[in-house]
């Protein structure tokens, strides 16, 4: 079970507990505890979101740096160039860069010695396009 799922279940449980405490007399202390817990869970969620965005921004800069240094690269070459333990962040960064048009995805055709053609998808910087 992921941390996000645990936090969501915990938040729901605390919210239900706070709702039930509305019907109990002299439950101000319970409401204060519930509100504090919900504020804490919200802060944890906000921190995780901001941290994830910073990680995506860092990986995106590494991808652009790799493409400017090495030229057109396949997804496998980017995995080797950008040393990051979480491949999901790598793929999300690539998707974000393509959507923002900071990099482009192209399908290029290559030939081997026997003139067999192969199509390979590569990521390039926009200035390198048009091969």
C-alpha atoms as an extended CHARMM CRD file, in Angstrom:
* protein
*
       131  EXT
         1         1  UNK       CA              0.0000000000        0.0000000000        0.0000000000  PROA      1               0.0000000000
         2         2  UNK       CA              1.4480000000        3.3680000000       -0.9850000000  PROA      2               0.0000000000
         3         3  UNK       CA              1.9660000000        6.2850000000        1.3600000000  PROA      3               0.0000000000
         4         4  UNK       CA             -0.6220000000        8.3430000000       -0.5270000000  PROA      4               0.0000000000
         5         5  UNK       CA             -3.2540000000        5.6420000000        0.0150000000  PROA      5               0.0000000000
         6         6  UNK       CA             -2.4440000000        5.4280000000        3.7140000000  PROA      6               0.0000000000
         7         7  UNK       CA             -2.6600000000        9.2150000000        4.0780000000  PROA      7               0.0000000000
         8         8  UNK       CA             -6.0050000000        9.2930000000        2.2510000000  PROA      8               0.0000000000
         9         9  UNK       CA             -7.4620000000        6.5400000000        4.4590000000  PROA      9               0.0000000000
        10        10  UNK       CA             -6.1560000000        8.2540000000        7.5860000000  PROA      10              0.0000000000
        11        11  UNK       CA             -7.6020000000       11.5880000000        6.4860000000  PROA      11              0.0000000000
        12        12  UNK       CA            -10.9870000000       10.0240000000        5.7710000000  PROA      12              0.0000000000
        13        13  UNK       CA            -11.0060000000        8.2530000000        9.1300000000  PROA      13              0.0000000000
        14        14  UNK       CA            -10.1450000000       11.4310000000       10.9960000000  PROA      14              0.0000000000
        15        15  UNK       CA            -12.7970000000       13.3780000000        9.0750000000  PROA      15              0.0000000000
        16        16  UNK       CA            -15.4610000000       10.8140000000        9.9590000000  PROA      16              0.0000000000
        17        17  UNK       CA            -14.3540000000       10.9130000000       13.5800000000  PROA      17              0.0000000000
        18        18  UNK       CA            -14.6610000000       14.6920000000       13.5760000000  PROA      18              0.0000000000
        19        19  UNK       CA            -18.1130000000       14.5100000000       12.0260000000  PROA      19              0.0000000000
        20        20  UNK       CA            -19.2980000000       12.0430000000       14.6690000000  PROA      20              0.0000000000
        21        21  UNK       CA            -17.8870000000       14.2150000000       17.4470000000  PROA      21              0.0000000000
        22        22  UNK       CA            -20.2740000000       16.9970000000       16.3930000000  PROA      22              0.0000000000
        23        23  UNK       CA            -23.1080000000       14.9720000000       17.9200000000  PROA      23              0.0000000000
        24        24  UNK       CA            -21.3380000000       14.3780000000       21.2270000000  PROA      24              0.0000000000
        25        25  UNK       CA            -21.6090000000       16.9780000000       23.9980000000  PROA      25              0.0000000000
        26        26  UNK       CA            -18.4170000000       18.5960000000       25.2700000000  PROA      26              0.0000000000
        27        27  UNK       CA            -16.3480000000       17.3350000000       22.3590000000  PROA      27              0.0000000000
        28        28  UNK       CA            -14.3090000000       20.4830000000       21.7490000000  PROA      28              0.0000000000
        29        29  UNK       CA            -11.0360000000       18.7070000000       22.4610000000  PROA      29              0.0000000000
        30        30  UNK       CA            -11.8900000000       16.0250000000       19.8850000000  PROA      30              0.0000000000
        31        31  UNK       CA            -12.6520000000       18.6860000000       17.2750000000  PROA      31              0.0000000000
        32        32  UNK       CA             -9.3470000000       20.4520000000       17.9970000000  PROA      32              0.0000000000
        33        33  UNK       CA             -7.4310000000       17.1860000000       17.6300000000  PROA      33              0.0000000000
        34        34  UNK       CA             -9.2620000000       16.3490000000       14.3870000000  PROA      34              0.0000000000
        35        35  UNK       CA             -8.5620000000       19.7910000000       12.9320000000  PROA      35              0.0000000000
        36        36  UNK       CA             -4.8800000000       19.5690000000       13.9030000000  PROA      36              0.0000000000
        37        37  UNK       CA             -4.5780000000       16.1450000000       12.2760000000  PROA      37              0.0000000000
        38        38  UNK       CA             -6.2790000000       17.3310000000        9.0940000000  PROA      38              0.0000000000
        39        39  UNK       CA             -3.9870000000       20.3650000000        8.9380000000  PROA      39              0.0000000000
        40        40  UNK       CA             -0.9770000000       18.0860000000        9.4190000000  PROA      40              0.0000000000
        41        41  UNK       CA             -2.1360000000       15.6920000000        6.6890000000  PROA      41              0.0000000000
        42        42  UNK       CA             -2.7790000000       18.6140000000        4.3390000000  PROA      42              0.0000000000
        43        43  UNK       CA              0.7080000000       19.9650000000        5.0080000000  PROA      43              0.0000000000
        44        44  UNK       CA              2.2420000000       16.5430000000        4.3120000000  PROA      44              0.0000000000
        45        45  UNK       CA              0.3000000000       16.3150000000        1.0310000000  PROA      45              0.0000000000
        46        46  UNK       CA              1.4000000000       19.8100000000        0.0110000000  PROA      46              0.0000000000
        47        47  UNK       CA              5.0310000000       19.0100000000        0.8450000000  PROA      47              0.0000000000
        48        48  UNK       CA              4.9260000000       15.7980000000       -1.1970000000  PROA      48              0.0000000000
        49        49  UNK       CA              3.4050000000       17.6440000000       -4.1660000000  PROA      49              0.0000000000
        50        50  UNK       CA              6.0060000000       20.4170000000       -4.0640000000  PROA      50              0.0000000000
        51        51  UNK       CA              8.8190000000       17.9070000000       -3.6260000000  PROA      51              0.0000000000
        52        52  UNK       CA              7.5850000000       15.8910000000       -6.6200000000  PROA      52              0.0000000000
        53        53  UNK       CA              7.3720000000       19.0040000000       -8.7850000000  PROA      53              0.0000000000
        54        54  UNK       CA             10.9510000000       19.9500000000       -7.8690000000  PROA      54              0.0000000000
        55        55  UNK       CA             12.1260000000       16.4330000000       -8.7020000000  PROA      55              0.0000000000
        56        56  UNK       CA             10.4130000000       16.5620000000      -12.1120000000  PROA      56              0.0000000000
        57        57  UNK       CA             11.9810000000       19.9710000000      -12.7720000000  PROA      57              0.0000000000
        58        58  UNK       CA             15.4510000000       18.6200000000      -11.8820000000  PROA      58              0.0000000000
        59        59  UNK       CA             15.0890000000       15.5130000000      -14.0540000000  PROA      59              0.0000000000
        60        60  UNK       CA             13.7620000000       17.6650000000      -16.9270000000  PROA      60              0.0000000000
        61        61  UNK       CA             16.8440000000       19.8780000000      -16.7500000000  PROA      61              0.0000000000
        62        62  UNK       CA             19.0500000000       16.7720000000      -16.8130000000  PROA      62              0.0000000000
        63        63  UNK       CA             17.2420000000       15.4910000000      -19.9180000000  PROA      63              0.0000000000
        64        64  UNK       CA             17.7070000000       18.7920000000      -21.7520000000  PROA      64              0.0000000000
        65        65  UNK       CA             21.3630000000       18.8640000000      -20.6950000000  PROA      65              0.0000000000
        66        66  UNK       CA             21.8370000000       15.2990000000      -21.9600000000  PROA      66              0.0000000000
        67        67  UNK       CA             20.1760000000       16.0520000000      -25.3020000000  PROA      67              0.0000000000
        68        68  UNK       CA             22.2290000000       19.2120000000      -25.8120000000  PROA      68              0.0000000000
        69        69  UNK       CA             25.4210000000       17.2870000000      -25.0420000000  PROA      69              0.0000000000
        70        70  UNK       CA             24.7530000000       13.9940000000      -26.8720000000  PROA      70              0.0000000000
        71        71  UNK       CA             22.2670000000       14.9630000000      -29.5750000000  PROA      71              0.0000000000
        72        72  UNK       CA             19.2350000000       12.8570000000      -30.5200000000  PROA      72              0.0000000000
        73        73  UNK       CA             18.6480000000       10.0710000000      -28.0110000000  PROA      73              0.0000000000
        74        74  UNK       CA             16.3190000000        7.1250000000      -27.6270000000  PROA      74              0.0000000000
        75        75  UNK       CA             14.4860000000        6.4970000000      -24.3780000000  PROA      75              0.0000000000
        76        76  UNK       CA             17.0670000000        3.8570000000      -23.4440000000  PROA      76              0.0000000000
        77        77  UNK       CA             19.9220000000        6.2960000000      -24.0180000000  PROA      77              0.0000000000
        78        78  UNK       CA             18.1670000000        8.8850000000      -21.8570000000  PROA      78              0.0000000000
        79        79  UNK       CA             17.7660000000        6.2980000000      -19.0780000000  PROA      79              0.0000000000
        80        80  UNK       CA             21.5180000000        5.7050000000      -19.1650000000  PROA      80              0.0000000000
        81        81  UNK       CA             22.3770000000        9.3990000000      -19.3630000000  PROA      81              0.0000000000
        82        82  UNK       CA             20.0290000000       10.6150000000      -16.6310000000  PROA      82              0.0000000000
        83        83  UNK       CA             20.8780000000        8.6240000000      -13.5310000000  PROA      83              0.0000000000
        84        84  UNK       CA             17.6530000000        8.6760000000      -11.5780000000  PROA      84              0.0000000000
        85        85  UNK       CA             16.3230000000        5.8490000000       -9.4090000000  PROA      85              0.0000000000
        86        86  UNK       CA             12.6610000000        6.3980000000      -10.2800000000  PROA      86              0.0000000000
        87        87  UNK       CA             11.8700000000        5.7510000000      -13.9490000000  PROA      87              0.0000000000
        88        88  UNK       CA              8.3390000000        7.1040000000      -13.4750000000  PROA      88              0.0000000000
        89        89  UNK       CA              9.8320000000       10.5450000000      -12.8230000000  PROA      89              0.0000000000
        90        90  UNK       CA             11.9600000000       10.1870000000      -15.9560000000  PROA      90              0.0000000000
        91        91  UNK       CA              8.9410000000        9.3300000000      -18.1040000000  PROA      91              0.0000000000
        92        92  UNK       CA              6.8470000000       12.1020000000      -16.5380000000  PROA      92              0.0000000000
        93        93  UNK       CA              9.6540000000       14.5910000000      -17.1840000000  PROA      93              0.0000000000
        94        94  UNK       CA              9.9230000000       13.5320000000      -20.8150000000  PROA      94              0.0000000000
        95        95  UNK       CA              6.1550000000       13.8530000000      -21.2330000000  PROA      95              0.0000000000
        96        96  UNK       CA              6.1910000000       17.2950000000      -19.6100000000  PROA      96              0.0000000000
        97        97  UNK       CA              9.0230000000       18.4750000000      -21.8700000000  PROA      97              0.0000000000
        98        98  UNK       CA              7.3020000000       17.1820000000      -25.0180000000  PROA      98              0.0000000000
        99        99  UNK       CA              3.9990000000       18.8340000000      -24.0550000000  PROA      99              0.0000000000
       100       100  UNK       CA              5.8230000000       22.1130000000      -23.3500000000  PROA      100             0.0000000000
       101       101  UNK       CA              7.5810000000       21.7530000000      -26.7270000000  PROA      101             0.0000000000
       102       102  UNK       CA             11.0050000000       21.9970000000      -25.1280000000  PROA      102             0.0000000000
       103       103  UNK       CA             11.9540000000       18.7030000000      -26.7530000000  PROA      103             0.0000000000
       104       104  UNK       CA             10.4430000000       16.8430000000      -29.6860000000  PROA      104             0.0000000000
       105       105  UNK       CA              9.8010000000       13.2030000000      -30.4350000000  PROA      105             0.0000000000
       106       106  UNK       CA             10.7490000000       12.1270000000      -33.9380000000  PROA      106             0.0000000000
       107       107  UNK       CA             10.7270000000        8.8260000000      -35.7540000000  PROA      107             0.0000000000
       108       108  UNK       CA             13.8530000000        8.4740000000      -37.8610000000  PROA      108             0.0000000000
       109       109  UNK       CA             14.6090000000        5.8300000000      -40.4230000000  PROA      109             0.0000000000
       110       110  UNK       CA             17.9460000000        4.0800000000      -40.3800000000  PROA      110             0.0000000000
       111       111  UNK       CA             19.4210000000        1.4920000000      -42.7560000000  PROA      111             0.0000000000
       112       112  UNK       CA             21.7700000000       -1.3530000000      -42.0110000000  PROA      112             0.0000000000
       113       113  UNK       CA             24.4700000000       -2.7120000000      -44.3120000000  PROA      113             0.0000000000
       114       114  UNK       CA             21.9570000000       -4.8550000000      -46.2210000000  PROA      114             0.0000000000
       115       115  UNK       CA             19.7030000000       -1.8000000000      -46.7960000000  PROA      115             0.0000000000
       116       116  UNK       CA             17.0230000000       -3.0040000000      -44.3720000000  PROA      116             0.0000000000
       117       117  UNK       CA             15.2290000000       -0.0250000000      -42.9240000000  PROA      117             0.0000000000
       118       118  UNK       CA             14.5220000000        0.4730000000      -39.2310000000  PROA      118             0.0000000000
       119       119  UNK       CA             12.4450000000        3.1580000000      -37.6270000000  PROA      119             0.0000000000
       120       120  UNK       CA             13.7050000000        4.4720000000      -34.3230000000  PROA      120             0.0000000000
       121       121  UNK       CA             11.9780000000        6.9790000000      -32.0750000000  PROA      121             0.0000000000
       122       122  UNK       CA             14.3450000000        9.6350000000      -30.7470000000  PROA      122             0.0000000000
       123       123  UNK       CA             14.0080000000       12.7320000000      -28.6180000000  PROA      123             0.0000000000
       124       124  UNK       CA             15.6590000000       15.8770000000      -29.9200000000  PROA      124             0.0000000000
       125       125  UNK       CA             15.8850000000       19.5210000000      -29.0310000000  PROA      125             0.0000000000
       126       126  UNK       CA             13.6900000000       21.6170000000      -31.3790000000  PROA      126             0.0000000000
       127       127  UNK       CA             16.7250000000       23.2260000000      -33.0600000000  PROA      127             0.0000000000
       128       128  UNK       CA             18.0260000000       19.7780000000      -34.0900000000  PROA      128             0.0000000000
       129       129  UNK       CA             14.8570000000       18.7540000000      -35.9030000000  PROA      129             0.0000000000
       130       130  UNK       CA             14.3940000000       18.3340000000      -39.6070000000  PROA      130             0.0000000000
       131       131  UNK       CA             16.8080000000       15.5370000000      -40.4640000000  PROA      131             0.0000000000
